Amino acid sequence: MATTIAPVQDGELTGRIHDDLTAAALAPTEHVVDAAYISPARVERAQRVHGITLLGPIVPDHSHQARDRGGFDKAAFTINWGTHKAICPQGSVSREWRPLRISGHDYIQVKFAKADCLSCPVRSQCTNSADRPRALALLPTRELHEIQTRNRLDHQNQERQRRYAIRDGIEATLSQNIRTCRLRRTRYRDLRKPHVQHVLTAMACNSPASQTGPPNPRRPPLTNPLPLTLHRHDMTPRKITNRVTALPYWFVGSSVCCRTDARD
């Protein structure tokens, strides 16, 4: 179980989850996760470092070509990594292949000749630009590109969807612990005590009593608990709300990420 501050993205802990499970000799052969915890780079690392198959949907292609029926999305192009060329569905060969950096991430930018694109009879299926040629942004290595392409195709397959359906149970587990154990609430500012709370919650959710026991009539209401604490500077009582998201990773498709967001 790991407890982090709220700004930490879920996927940043995928590698840490696998490292910790391997250190405890508990590494699975297959780890089922949602889209927040998977990327081509994480799939590659899990398999290369730990021999773990990361099963889950990589973020789909949101380009208008992928959304429009009949459009030429990235998967419609043939990529030749040996010659650094791309071939479009009409047979035109790209003329430019260069590194590209977007929001701190590395890509390969591929551009086609303007003359080829302007004269193409199916240009409307390829780009909305009136005067610019088609360009592609590829992942920086062939292995990552092929992982991304294969994953997107596989998750359209009914067999893969059936395998991935095993993850559905984690949503009910989270709902149960949010309602019965206040999983998204903590009364502490530091991370150490919330971490203890998360560990105890994880232990409780494995207990049969937490699943079958009768409701406690003396339990305080679960909505909007606002405990009084002392502010560090003026030492006057103030109300704070700490929101916690915790996903226990021993359940299929979950994570060790517990995020705490303290709001005064």
N, C-alpha and C positions, 0 to 999 in steps of 0.2 A: 504494500500500500504506500502510495506517495501523496503528499499534500503540497500543493503549489499555490502561488498567488493567482488571482483571476486572469491576468493578461497572458499567462502561459497557454499557448495553443495545445489542444488535445494531442495532435499528431507529433508534437515535439517529444512526447514521452514514449512513443512506440519503441524506439531503440532501447530506452532504459528498461521498459517492461521486459523485453527479451533478454537483456543482460542480467537482470535480477533473477528471472526465472531460470536461466542457464546456471547462474551461480548457485542456486538452490537445487540444482538437478531436477527441475520441474518443467523444462522447456518442452512445449508441445510440438508435434510434427506439423500441425495446422492450427493457425490462429484466425478466428473469424471476427472481423471488425467492421465498423461502419466507415463511411467515406472520410470522416474526420481524421482517421488514424492510418490511412493508406495513401501511398503515392508510389510512382515507379521506383524512386530511389529507396523507399522503405521496403518495398517488395524485394528489390535486389539485395539490400543489406541483410534482411532477415534470412534469405536463402543462403547467401554467401558466408555470413558470419556464424549463424546458428543452425542452418539447415531447416528453417521454419518456413512453411508455405503460408503466406499472408493472404487470406481469402476475404475479399470485399470489393465493392465497386469503386474504382478510381473515378474521380470527378469527370463527368461526361464532357464532351465537346459542346460548348455553348455558342459556337459560331452560327451565323444565320444559315450557312450552307448545310450544317448538320441538322438544324431545326426544319428547314424547308425540304419537303419531299422532292427528290430529284436533284437536289443541290450537290455540288462536288465538294465534300468536306475533305479533311486531311487524309482520311483513309482511302480516298479515291486515287491518290497519287502514288506512283511507284518511286521509292527512294533507293538510289544506288549509293551506298555509303562508301564504296571503294573508289568511285570516280567523283564523288561529291556532286551528284546531279540528281534532279528530280524530273520525272516524266508525268505530264498531266494526262487526263483521260483522253484528250484529243491527239496525243503523241508528241506534243511540243516539249523540248528539253529546256530546263532552267539555265540561266546564264550567270547567276550570282549565288555564291555560297559563302557566308561569312558569320563570325561569332556575333551574338546579340545578347545584351543584358537588359532584363526587364524586372524592375522592382527587386533587385538583388539576386535574381536567378539567371543562370546561364542558359542560352538557347542557341540554335543555329537558324539563321534567317536565309531562306531560299527565295529568290525572285526570278520571275520569267521575263522574257523580252517583251517590251511594250508593243512592238509591231505584231508579235504573235498573238498577244491578248486582244488587241483592238480589232483584229480581223477574224477572231474566233466566232464561229456561227452559234456557239452555245455559251457565249460570254455571260449572259444573264444568270446562268446556273452556277457560275464560278465566282463572280464578284459584283458588288453594287457600285463600284467606282466608275465614274464616267470616262476617266482618262488614265488611270493607273493600272499597271499590270498586277497579276495575282502574286501574292507573297505568302509564304508559309513560315511558321515558327515551330521548329522541331526541337525536341529534347537533345541535350548536348552529345549523347552517345547512342550508338545503334542499339545497344542492349536496352537502355531505358525507353527508347522509342518503341521497340518491339514489345516490351512489357506493357506499355500503355495501350498500344493498338490491340494486342491479344486480350487484355483484360476487358476492354470495352466491348469487344466482340463476344467474349465468353459470357458476359453478364446479360446478353440477349438470349442466351441459350436456356431452355427450360430446365435442363439437368443442373446447370450451375445455379439457377435460381432456387431449385429444390434443395441443394446443398446449403445455400446461404440462408434458407428459411430457419435453420437451427438457431440462428441468432435471435429470433423473435422473443424467446423466453426472457432475455435480459431486460426488456422493457417492463415486463410485469414485476421482475425482481426490484428494479429501481423504484417503480411506483410504490411497491409495498414498503420499502425502506424509507422513502420520502414521507409516507403517511404515518408509519408506526415509529420510526426512529429519528424523525426530524433531520434527515440526511442533508438537507439544504440550509440548515441553520446552525450557527455556532455563536457562543457568547464571548469568544476570545479573539483578541487582535493578533496575537502571535501565531505562528504556524505549528508550534510544538504541541500545544494542548488540543487544537483541532485535529492534529494527526492522531493523537490518542483516541479522540472521539471517533474518528473514522475507523480505526482498527477495532474498537469495541462494537461499532455498528456492523462492521463486516462479520465479526464473530457472532453477533446476535442474529444476523440474517441467515446464518447456517444452522441456527437452533430450531428444532421442530416447534418449540413453544412459541416462537415468534411468528410461526405460520398458522398454527392451529389454536393458540390460546384465545380465550374470550377477551373482549375489549375491557379495559380497566375504566370503570366509571369515574375514578378519581384523577384520571389523566387530564392535565390542563389542555385547553384548546390548542390545536396545532397551527392555527393561522396567526400570522403576524406576531410572533413572540418578540418583545422588545425589552430585553433585560437592561437594568440600570447598571452603568459602570462609571468609573472615575476617569475623567479625561487626564491625559498624561501631563498637560501643561498647567491648567488652572485648577485641577483636582476637584472640579465641580461635577455633580452627577449629570450625565447626559445619556440619552437613549441612542443605541446604535443597532443596526441590522446587519448581520453578516450572512451573506448568501453563499452556500457551499454546494458544489456539484461534485458528486463522488460516484465513480464507477468501479466496483470491485472486480479485479481482473481474473479471479478464479472462475467466473462465469463465462461461458462462451460468448465471444464477441464484445468483451468489455475491456476496461482499462484500469490502470492504477492511478489515473489522474484525478485528484480532488482539488478543486479550485475554490479558493476563499476570496470573496469580494467584500471588504469592510466599507460600509457607508455610514458616515455620521449623520 
